[in-house]
């Protein structure tokens, strides 16, 4: 029977395969493809494929008279009779650029023949089609070889550019075969001055899309698949808000998508969209560390996505096509573009501030009124405005005074891509933002903060902290200087979720933690110096999830731990030294304890008293992906 395997990665695979095959270069995934020799037949699908037309072309290609087909079923039956005439000869049928929804049509090309294979190439993944191979960007050597092929470079020609110019052009294609093909053909046999002009434009920060309409047209077809789902297309275009060559935390996207498109706060719907984008090869999802508790409690701090540079530029280009006054996104990168914009005092709509290396206020001239929903500003330490203040050992940043005018701001995200935290001041201006609901700070030193009545979620990643924050959901991660939790935390009685992870110097929880009667989830994983949990935790009758995994200094749980009458899940991997009080026998609603083999022994004596308890020992995947692309 004809078997199917798929290659995901978009168009232009056909040309790549022909080129490398004709030069006797092997395909690592399926090295036996060479046996097909000349018996390789290509059928290019479209968004609305016509089966009878495909079969007519195959008859013509085989050199047979094309019959008049009565129906699609008749055409496929006639094709089956035709290919059986070649029984015994290896045959490969390539169905190129197959769109979602065409799976049933692909199935019709399957015939019961030996050595008959079907290869499907597509922009999206088809799990039902057997073996899959995702095409990644070409390595430099292969990209250069392919470029020389399409550019028809001849070392004896007077117009042949210097090798360093060719190298710069090839690198700008980012390993994307389609870009290599289109750019190579456009420069073939062109004057030397044209090559120089392209390199000069690229050196000034221009995108390769700016100078090649054909490439842009091809790439825009990638988004045609999203035309039927406006929200997913908008989410893809939001990826252009982030700096080039930086991983995008999934938690940031969850916050943006929730406020922009009304998705759920837990990230379930956002992850569905992200997984859809990954299946279409528009993004890659990276998981720095896999823990069983992550997906159970919608914890995505270890999830990141990476966008190919040209796809990011496509998202930016699509956003730029909107009229400025009605644009949904405003992207300002002062490192790439010196034409700076100011911000209107009456800027309307939800503005999600994605800021590389914090902030910059760019112009003193009166700016136009821009009703953007989302604003992205990228700067570096060369900024000379009142956003930043240079000092001998560090850079300080401040919110501009105009910040207090942004009365509709709902989400504020500040990301510093340097390795060490940068200081950010003027937090008191946030007190004027009555609708601000979500704040995320990464690698920021905060020396003062204010009370924000509407704040629902605060996320801190690798920050230096000093004072308390008021919130209903508090997330603190990798804050290496924090020994105790902020003073006054236990007075925030609406707090429902508390996540304090990878804070290795944290020694203890507040004795008054029992005052947080609305608490449903506490995550303390990898707080390696944490020595104890207060007895008052037993007062948290609404607590359902507790994660103390990798708290290796924790020697025991408090006696009143058994009063946690609604506790459902307890995560305590690498807690073999932690002694259990006898009161755990009263945890009648406890359904799962997730731990390691050594910790399992501590629970064996309680299993008879807790008949609903399941003890799970998961496999933990630890790697150093989280260190990827950290700037020094």
C-alpha positions as CSV (number, residue, x, y, z in Angstrom):
1,X,0.0,0.0,0.0
2,X,1.2,3.5,-0.7
3,X,2.5,5.0,2.5
4,X,2.5,8.8,3.3
5,X,5.2,10.8,5.0
6,X,5.1,14.6,5.4
7,X,7.5,17.5,5.3
8,X,6.4,20.6,7.2
9,X,8.0,23.9,6.4
10,X,6.2,25.8,3.6
11,X,6.8,26.1,-0.1
12,X,10.0,25.9,-2.1
13,X,10.8,22.4,-0.8
14,X,10.2,21.1,-4.4
15,X,13.0,23.2,-5.8
16,X,15.4,22.3,-2.9
17,X,14.7,18.6,-3.3
18,X,15.4,18.7,-7.0
19,X,18.5,20.7,-6.6
20,X,20.1,18.5,-3.9
21,X,18.9,15.3,-5.5
22,X,20.4,16.1,-8.9
23,X,23.7,16.6,-7.1
24,X,23.6,13.2,-5.4
25,X,23.3,14.8,-1.9
26,X,21.3,12.6,0.5
27,X,18.2,13.5,2.5
28,X,19.0,12.6,6.1
29,X,15.4,11.8,7.0
30,X,14.7,9.4,4.1
31,X,18.0,8.3,2.5
32,X,16.2,5.7,0.3
33,X,14.5,8.4,-1.8
34,X,17.3,8.0,-4.3
35,X,15.8,4.8,-5.6
36,X,13.0,6.6,-7.3
37,X,15.3,8.3,-9.8
38,X,13.2,9.8,-12.5
39,X,9.9,8.3,-11.2
40,X,9.1,11.4,-9.1
41,X,5.9,13.2,-9.9
42,X,4.8,16.6,-8.5
43,X,1.3,17.8,-7.9
44,X,0.9,21.3,-6.5
45,X,-2.2,21.7,-4.3
46,X,-3.9,25.0,-3.7
47,X,-6.4,26.5,-1.2
48,X,-9.2,25.1,-3.4
49,X,-7.7,21.9,-5.0
50,X,-9.5,20.4,-8.0
51,X,-9.0,16.6,-8.1
52,X,-9.9,16.1,-11.8
53,X,-7.3,18.7,-12.8
54,X,-4.6,17.0,-10.8
55,X,-5.4,13.6,-12.4
56,X,-5.4,15.1,-15.9
57,X,-2.0,16.6,-15.4
58,X,-0.6,13.2,-14.2
59,X,-2.0,11.5,-17.2
60,X,-0.4,14.1,-19.4
61,X,2.9,13.7,-17.5
62,X,2.9,9.9,-18.0
63,X,2.4,10.5,-21.7
64,X,-1.1,9.0,-21.9
65,X,-4.2,10.5,-23.5
66,X,-6.3,12.3,-20.9
67,X,-9.7,10.7,-20.5
68,X,-12.9,12.7,-20.0
69,X,-13.8,12.1,-16.3
70,X,-17.4,12.0,-15.3
71,X,-16.8,12.6,-11.6
72,X,-13.9,12.9,-9.1
73,X,-14.4,9.3,-8.1
74,X,-14.1,8.3,-11.8
75,X,-10.9,10.3,-12.1
76,X,-9.2,8.6,-9.1
77,X,-10.3,5.1,-10.3
78,X,-8.7,5.8,-13.7
79,X,-5.5,7.1,-12.0
80,X,-5.4,3.9,-10.0
81,X,-5.5,1.8,-13.3
82,X,-2.7,4.0,-14.7
83,X,-0.2,3.8,-11.9
84,X,-0.7,0.0,-11.7
85,X,0.9,-0.2,-15.2
86,X,4.1,0.8,-13.4
87,X,3.9,-2.0,-10.8
88,X,7.4,-3.0,-9.9
89,X,9.1,0.3,-10.5
90,X,9.6,2.6,-7.4
91,X,7.4,5.6,-7.6
92,X,7.2,8.8,-5.5
93,X,4.2,11.2,-5.7
94,X,4.9,14.6,-4.2
95,X,1.8,16.5,-3.1
96,X,3.2,20.0,-2.7
97,X,1.8,22.8,-0.5
98,X,-1.2,20.9,0.9
99,X,-3.6,23.1,2.9
100,X,-5.5,22.2,6.0
101,X,-8.8,20.6,5.2
102,X,-7.4,18.7,2.2
103,X,-6.6,15.5,4.2
104,X,-9.5,13.5,2.6
105,X,-8.2,14.4,-0.9
106,X,-4.7,13.2,-0.1
107,X,-6.1,9.9,1.1
108,X,-7.6,9.4,-2.4
109,X,-4.1,9.2,-3.9
110,X,-3.2,6.1,-1.8
111,X,-3.1,2.9,-3.9
112,X,-2.1,-0.7,-3.0
113,X,1.2,-0.9,-4.8
114,X,4.7,-1.9,-3.7
115,X,7.4,0.8,-3.6
116,X,4.8,3.5,-4.1
117,X,5.2,6.4,-1.7
118,X,3.5,9.7,-1.2
119,X,5.3,12.8,0.1
120,X,3.2,15.6,1.4
121,X,4.8,19.1,1.8
122,X,2.8,21.7,3.8
123,X,3.0,24.8,5.9
124,X,1.2,22.9,8.7
125,X,1.6,19.5,10.4
126,X,-0.7,16.6,9.5
127,X,-0.3,14.1,12.4
128,X,-2.5,11.5,10.6
129,X,-0.1,11.1,7.7
130,X,2.5,9.0,9.4
131,X,6.2,10.0,9.5
132,X,6.8,13.7,9.8
133,X,9.8,15.8,9.1
134,X,9.9,19.5,10.1
135,X,12.2,21.5,7.8
136,X,14.4,23.9,9.8
137,X,16.3,26.9,8.4
138,X,19.3,25.9,6.3
139,X,22.7,25.9,7.9
140,X,25.1,28.6,6.4
141,X,27.0,26.2,4.1
142,X,23.8,24.8,2.5
143,X,22.2,28.2,2.3
144,X,25.3,29.5,0.4
145,X,25.2,26.5,-2.0
146,X,21.5,27.0,-2.7
147,X,22.0,30.8,-3.2
148,X,24.9,30.2,-5.7
149,X,22.6,27.9,-7.6
150,X,19.7,30.4,-8.0
151,X,21.9,33.5,-8.4
152,X,23.8,31.8,-11.2
153,X,27.1,33.2,-9.9
154,X,30.0,32.9,-12.3
155,X,33.4,33.6,-10.9
156,X,34.5,34.6,-14.5
157,X,31.9,37.3,-14.9
158,X,32.8,40.9,-14.5
159,X,29.5,41.5,-12.6
160,X,30.2,38.8,-10.0
161,X,30.2,40.5,-6.5
162,X,32.8,40.0,-3.9
163,X,32.3,37.0,-1.6
164,X,31.8,39.2,1.4
165,X,28.8,40.9,-0.2
166,X,27.3,37.6,-1.2
167,X,27.8,36.4,2.4
168,X,25.9,39.4,3.8
169,X,23.0,38.9,1.4
170,X,22.8,35.2,2.2
171,X,22.9,35.8,6.0
172,X,20.0,38.3,5.6
173,X,17.9,35.4,4.2
174,X,18.0,33.8,7.6
175,X,18.3,30.3,6.2
176,X,14.8,30.4,4.7
177,X,14.9,28.5,1.4
178,X,12.1,30.7,-0.1
179,X,14.0,33.9,0.6
180,X,17.2,32.4,-0.8
181,X,15.4,31.4,-4.0
182,X,13.6,34.7,-4.6
183,X,16.6,36.9,-3.6
184,X,19.0,34.8,-5.6
185,X,17.0,35.0,-8.8
186,X,16.3,38.7,-8.4
187,X,20.1,39.4,-8.2
188,X,21.2,37.0,-10.9
189,X,23.3,38.7,-13.6
190,X,22.4,42.1,-12.1
191,X,24.9,45.0,-11.9
192,X,27.4,45.1,-9.1
193,X,25.9,48.4,-7.9
194,X,22.6,46.7,-7.2
195,X,24.3,44.2,-4.9
196,X,26.1,47.0,-3.1
197,X,22.8,49.0,-2.7
198,X,21.1,46.0,-1.1
199,X,23.9,45.4,1.3
200,X,23.9,49.1,2.3
201,X,20.2,49.0,3.0
202,X,20.5,45.9,5.1
203,X,23.4,47.5,7.1
204,X,21.1,50.4,8.0
205,X,18.5,48.1,9.6
206,X,16.1,47.7,6.6
207,X,14.3,44.4,6.3
208,X,14.9,42.3,3.3
209,X,11.2,42.5,2.7
210,X,11.5,46.2,2.0
211,X,13.4,45.6,-1.2
212,X,11.7,42.5,-2.6
213,X,8.0,42.6,-3.4
214,X,8.1,39.0,-4.7
215,X,9.4,37.6,-1.5
216,X,6.9,39.6,0.5
217,X,4.0,38.3,-1.7
218,X,5.2,34.7,-1.1
219,X,5.4,35.2,2.6
220,X,2.0,36.8,2.9
221,X,0.5,33.7,1.4
222,X,1.5,31.9,4.6
223,X,-1.1,34.0,6.5
224,X,-3.8,33.0,4.0
225,X,-4.3,29.9,6.1
226,X,-5.3,32.2,9.0
227,X,-7.9,34.2,7.1
228,X,-10.8,32.2,8.5
229,X,-9.6,32.8,12.1
230,X,-9.1,36.4,12.8
231,X,-8.1,36.0,16.5
232,X,-5.2,33.6,15.6
233,X,-4.0,35.9,12.9
234,X,-4.0,38.8,15.3
235,X,-2.1,36.8,17.8
236,X,0.5,36.0,15.2
237,X,0.9,39.7,14.4
238,X,1.4,40.4,18.1
239,X,4.6,38.4,17.9
240,X,6.2,41.3,16.0
241,X,6.0,43.4,19.2
242,X,9.0,41.6,20.6
243,X,12.7,42.2,19.9
244,X,14.6,40.2,17.3
245,X,16.4,37.0,18.4
246,X,14.8,36.9,21.8
247,X,12.6,34.2,23.3
248,X,9.1,35.2,24.1
249,X,7.7,34.0,27.5
250,X,4.4,32.3,27.0
251,X,3.2,34.0,30.3
252,X,3.6,37.4,28.6
253,X,1.5,36.3,25.6
254,X,-1.2,34.9,28.0
255,X,-1.5,38.4,29.6
256,X,-1.7,40.2,26.2
257,X,-4.1,37.8,24.6
258,X,-6.4,37.8,27.7
259,X,-6.8,41.5,27.6
260,X,-6.8,42.0,23.8
261,X,-9.1,39.2,22.7
262,X,-11.0,38.3,25.9
263,X,-9.3,34.9,26.4
264,X,-9.2,33.1,29.8
265,X,-6.7,34.3,32.4
266,X,-5.3,30.8,33.0
267,X,-3.9,30.6,29.5
268,X,-5.8,27.5,28.3
269,X,-7.1,29.3,25.2
270,X,-3.9,31.1,24.6
271,X,-1.9,27.8,24.7
272,X,-4.4,26.4,22.2
273,X,-3.6,29.3,19.8
274,X,0.1,28.9,20.4
275,X,0.0,25.2,19.7
276,X,-2.0,26.0,16.5
277,X,0.7,28.4,15.4
278,X,3.4,25.8,16.1
279,X,1.5,23.2,14.1
280,X,1.6,25.7,11.2
281,X,5.3,26.1,11.6
282,X,4.9,29.8,12.4
283,X,6.5,29.5,15.9
284,X,8.6,27.0,17.8
285,X,7.7,26.2,21.4
286,X,10.5,25.6,23.9
287,X,10.1,24.2,27.4
288,X,13.0,25.0,29.6
289,X,12.0,22.5,32.3
290,X,9.2,20.0,32.4
291,X,7.4,19.3,35.7
292,X,4.2,17.4,36.2
293,X,2.7,20.2,38.3
294,X,3.1,22.8,35.5
295,X,0.2,21.9,33.2
296,X,-2.0,20.7,36.2
297,X,-2.1,24.2,37.6
298,X,-1.6,26.2,34.3
299,X,1.9,27.2,35.2
300,X,3.7,28.3,32.0
301,X,6.8,30.1,33.4
302,X,9.0,27.5,31.7
303,X,7.4,27.8,28.3
304,X,8.8,30.1,25.6
305,X,8.3,30.6,21.9
306,X,10.8,31.5,19.2
307,X,9.8,33.2,15.9
308,X,11.9,33.0,12.7
309,X,13.3,36.5,11.9
310,X,11.6,36.8,8.6
311,X,8.2,35.7,10.0
312,X,8.7,38.4,12.7
313,X,9.4,40.9,10.0
314,X,6.3,39.8,8.2
315,X,4.2,40.3,11.3
316,X,5.6,43.8,11.7
317,X,5.0,44.6,8.0
318,X,1.4,43.5,8.2
319,X,0.9,45.7,11.2
320,X,2.5,48.6,9.4
321,X,0.0,48.4,6.6
322,X,-2.8,49.7,8.8
323,X,-3.5,53.4,8.8
324,X,-1.5,55.1,11.6
325,X,-4.5,56.7,13.3
326,X,-6.4,53.4,13.4
327,X,-3.4,51.0,13.9
328,X,-3.9,48.3,16.4
329,X,-0.1,48.1,17.1
330,X,2.6,50.8,17.2
331,X,6.1,49.4,17.2
332,X,9.0,51.8,17.9
333,X,12.6,50.5,17.8
334,X,15.0,53.4,18.3
335,X,17.9,51.1,17.8
336,X,16.8,50.4,14.2
337,X,14.9,53.5,13.3
338,X,15.8,57.0,14.3
339,X,12.5,58.5,13.2
340,X,11.1,58.7,16.6
341,X,7.4,59.0,17.7
342,X,6.0,60.7,20.8
343,X,3.0,59.4,22.6
344,X,-0.3,61.3,22.7
345,X,-1.7,62.4,26.0
346,X,-5.1,61.0,25.2
347,X,-4.0,57.7,23.8
348,X,-7.0,55.4,23.7
349,X,-7.5,51.6,23.9
350,X,-5.6,48.9,25.7
351,X,-1.9,49.6,25.4
352,X,0.4,46.7,26.3
353,X,3.8,48.1,26.8
354,X,6.4,45.6,25.6
355,X,9.7,47.3,26.3
356,X,13.2,45.9,25.4
357,X,15.7,47.3,27.9
358,X,12.8,49.2,29.6
359,X,11.5,52.5,28.2
360,X,12.1,55.6,26.2
361,X,10.1,58.8,25.6
362,X,11.2,59.7,22.2
363,X,10.1,63.2,21.1
364,X,9.3,66.6,22.6
365,X,7.3,67.7,19.5
366,X,3.5,67.5,19.6
367,X,2.8,64.0,18.3
368,X,-0.2,62.8,16.3
369,X,-3.2,61.1,18.0
370,X,-2.7,57.4,17.7
371,X,-5.4,55.0,18.9
372,X,-3.2,51.9,19.1
373,X,-4.3,49.0,21.3
374,X,-0.7,47.8,21.8
375,X,2.5,49.8,22.0
376,X,6.0,48.3,21.8
377,X,9.1,50.4,22.5
378,X,12.7,49.1,22.2
379,X,15.7,51.1,23.4
380,X,19.2,50.5,24.7
381,X,21.6,52.3,27.0
382,X,22.5,54.8,24.3
383,X,19.2,56.6,25.0
384,X,19.8,60.3,25.8
385,X,16.3,61.3,26.8
386,X,14.8,61.5,30.3
387,X,13.8,57.9,30.1
388,X,17.3,56.9,31.1
389,X,20.1,58.3,33.3
390,X,23.6,57.1,32.8
391,X,25.8,56.5,35.9
392,X,29.3,55.1,36.2
393,X,28.3,51.5,37.0
394,X,24.7,51.2,35.7
395,X,21.8,52.6,33.8
396,X,18.7,54.0,35.6
397,X,15.4,54.3,33.9
398,X,12.2,56.2,34.8
399,X,8.7,56.3,33.6
400,X,8.0,59.6,31.8
401,X,5.6,62.1,33.4
402,X,3.2,61.6,30.6
403,X,2.6,58.1,31.8
404,X,-0.1,59.4,34.2
405,X,-2.2,60.4,31.2
406,X,-2.6,56.8,29.9
407,X,-5.9,56.4,31.7
408,X,-6.9,53.3,29.7
409,X,-3.7,51.3,30.2
410,X,-4.5,47.7,31.4
411,X,-1.3,45.7,30.9
412,X,2.3,46.9,31.6
413,X,5.2,44.6,30.6
414,X,8.8,45.8,31.2
415,X,11.6,43.5,30.0
416,X,15.3,44.1,30.4
417,X,17.3,41.9,28.1
418,X,20.6,42.6,29.8
419,X,21.9,40.0,32.2
420,X,21.8,42.2,35.3
421,X,18.8,44.1,36.6
422,X,18.3,47.7,35.7
423,X,16.8,50.2,38.0
424,X,13.3,51.6,37.2
425,X,11.9,54.6,39.0
426,X,8.8,56.8,39.1
427,X,6.5,53.9,40.0
428,X,4.3,56.4,41.8
429,X,3.0,57.5,38.3
430,X,1.2,54.1,38.1
431,X,-1.2,55.2,40.8
432,X,-3.0,57.4,38.2
433,X,-3.7,54.3,36.1
434,X,-7.1,53.2,37.5
435,X,-7.6,50.4,34.9
436,X,-4.1,48.8,35.2
437,X,-4.7,45.1,35.9
438,X,-1.5,43.2,35.0
439,X,2.2,44.1,35.5
440,X,5.1,41.9,34.5
441,X,8.7,43.0,35.3
442,X,11.8,41.1,34.2
443,X,15.3,41.9,35.5
444,X,14.2,45.1,37.1
445,X,15.3,46.7,40.4
446,X,12.3,48.1,42.2
447,X,13.0,50.3,45.2
448,X,9.4,51.6,45.7
449,X,6.0,50.7,44.7
450,X,2.4,52.0,45.1
451,X,-1.0,50.6,45.9
452,X,-3.0,49.8,42.8
453,X,-6.6,49.0,43.5
454,X,-7.4,47.3,40.2
455,X,-4.3,45.2,40.0
456,X,-5.1,41.5,39.6
457,X,-1.8,40.0,38.7
458,X,1.9,40.8,39.4
459,X,4.7,38.8,37.9
460,X,8.3,39.3,38.8
461,X,11.2,37.5,37.1
462,X,14.8,37.8,38.2
463,X,14.0,41.1,39.9
464,X,15.6,42.9,42.9
465,X,12.9,43.8,45.4
466,X,12.4,45.8,48.6
467,X,8.8,46.7,49.4
468,X,5.4,45.1,49.4
469,X,2.9,44.8,46.5
470,X,-0.8,44.4,46.7
471,X,-2.4,41.9,44.4
472,X,-4.8,39.0,44.1
473,X,-2.3,36.8,42.3
474,X,1.4,37.2,43.0
475,X,4.2,35.5,41.0
476,X,7.9,35.9,42.0
477,X,10.6,34.0,40.1
478,X,14.4,34.0,40.3
479,X,14.6,37.0,42.7
480,X,17.9,36.1,44.2
481,X,18.1,38.8,46.9
482,X,14.8,38.0,48.6
483,X,15.2,36.4,52.1
484,X,11.7,37.0,53.3
485,X,8.4,37.8,51.5
486,X,7.4,41.5,51.3
487,X,6.2,43.0,54.6
488,X,2.4,43.2,54.7
489,X,1.8,40.4,52.2
490,X,-0.5,38.6,54.6
491,X,-2.7,41.6,54.9
492,X,-3.7,41.1,51.2
493,X,-6.6,38.8,52.1
494,X,-8.0,38.6,48.5
495,X,-4.8,36.9,47.4
496,X,-5.7,33.6,45.8
497,X,-2.5,32.4,44.1
498,X,1.0,32.8,45.4
499,X,3.9,31.6,43.3
500,X,7.4,32.1,44.8
501,X,9.9,29.9,42.8
502,X,13.7,29.7,42.4
503,X,14.2,32.3,45.2
504,X,17.1,30.4,46.7
505,X,17.7,32.7,49.6
506,X,14.1,32.7,50.9
507,X,14.4,31.3,54.5
508,X,10.8,31.3,55.8
509,X,7.2,32.2,55.1
510,X,5.4,34.8,57.2
511,X,4.0,33.4,60.5
512,X,0.7,35.2,59.6
513,X,0.3,33.3,56.3
514,X,-2.9,31.7,57.8
515,X,-4.6,35.1,57.3
516,X,-4.8,34.5,53.5
517,X,-8.0,32.6,53.8
518,X,-8.9,32.9,50.1
519,X,-5.6,31.2,49.0
520,X,-6.2,28.4,46.5
521,X,-2.6,27.7,45.2
522,X,0.8,28.1,46.7
523,X,3.9,27.3,44.7
524,X,7.3,27.3,46.5
525,X,9.3,25.1,44.2
526,X,13.1,25.3,44.2
527,X,13.3,27.7,47.1
528,X,16.3,25.7,48.3
529,X,17.0,27.5,51.6
530,X,13.4,27.4,52.8
531,X,13.6,25.8,56.3
532,X,10.1,25.7,57.5
533,X,6.4,26.3,56.9
534,X,4.4,28.1,59.7
535,X,1.8,26.1,61.6
536,X,-0.8,28.7,60.6
537,X,-0.9,27.3,57.1
538,X,-3.5,24.9,58.5
539,X,-6.0,27.7,58.5
540,X,-6.0,27.9,54.7
541,X,-9.2,25.9,54.2
542,X,-9.5,26.8,50.5
543,X,-6.0,25.7,49.6
544,X,-6.2,23.1,46.8
545,X,-2.6,22.9,45.4
546,X,0.7,23.1,47.2
547,X,4.1,22.7,45.5
548,X,7.2,22.4,47.6
549,X,9.3,20.5,45.1
550,X,13.0,20.9,45.4
551,X,12.8,22.7,48.7
552,X,15.7,20.6,49.8
553,X,16.2,22.3,53.2
554,X,12.7,21.7,54.4
555,X,12.9,19.2,57.3
556,X,9.2,18.8,58.2
557,X,5.7,19.9,57.6
558,X,3.8,21.6,60.5
559,X,1.5,19.6,62.8
560,X,-1.6,21.5,61.7
561,X,-0.9,20.6,58.0
562,X,-3.7,18.0,58.3
563,X,-6.2,20.8,58.7
564,X,-5.9,21.6,55.0
565,X,-9.3,19.9,54.4
566,X,-9.6,20.9,50.7
567,X,-6.0,20.1,49.6
568,X,-6.1,18.1,46.3
569,X,-2.6,18.0,45.0
570,X,0.8,18.1,46.8
571,X,4.0,18.3,44.8
572,X,7.1,17.4,46.8
573,X,9.8,16.1,44.5
574,X,13.3,16.0,46.1
575,X,11.8,16.4,49.6
576,X,13.0,13.1,51.0
577,X,14.3,14.8,54.2
578,X,10.9,16.3,55.0
579,X,9.1,14.5,57.8
580,X,5.3,14.2,57.6
581,X,3.2,14.9,60.7
582,X,0.6,12.3,61.8
583,X,-2.1,14.8,60.9
584,X,-1.7,14.1,57.2
585,X,-4.0,11.2,57.8
586,X,-6.8,13.7,57.9
587,X,-6.3,15.0,54.4
588,X,-9.3,13.1,53.1
589,X,-9.6,15.1,49.9
590,X,-6.0,14.6,48.9
591,X,-5.9,12.9,45.5
592,X,-2.4,13.0,44.4
593,X,1.1,13.3,45.8
594,X,3.7,13.8,43.1
595,X,7.2,13.1,44.4
596,X,10.4,11.1,43.8
597,X,11.1,7.5,44.8
598,X,12.8,8.4,48.1
599,X,9.9,10.6,49.2
600,X,7.4,7.9,48.3
601,X,8.5,5.9,51.4
602,X,7.3,8.6,53.7
603,X,3.8,8.2,52.4
604,X,3.5,4.4,52.4
605,X,2.3,4.3,56.0
606,X,-0.7,6.7,55.3
607,X,-2.0,5.0,52.1
608,X,-4.4,2.8,54.0
609,X,-5.9,5.8,55.8
610,X,-6.2,7.8,52.5
611,X,-7.9,5.4,50.1
612,X,-8.3,8.0,47.3
613,X,-4.6,8.9,47.4
614,X,-2.5,8.3,44.3
615,X,1.3,8.5,44.6
616,X,3.0,9.5,41.4
617,X,6.7,9.5,40.5
618,X,7.1,11.5,37.3
619,X,10.1,11.8,35.0
620,X,11.6,15.3,35.3
621,X,13.3,16.7,32.3
622,X,16.0,19.3,33.4
623,X,18.0,21.3,30.8
624,X,19.5,24.6,30.4
625,X,17.2,26.0,27.7
626,X,16.3,28.9,30.0
627,X,19.8,30.3,29.5
628,X,19.4,30.5,25.8
629,X,19.9,34.0,24.3
630,X,20.6,35.7,27.7
631,X,22.4,38.9,26.8
632,X,25.7,39.6,28.7
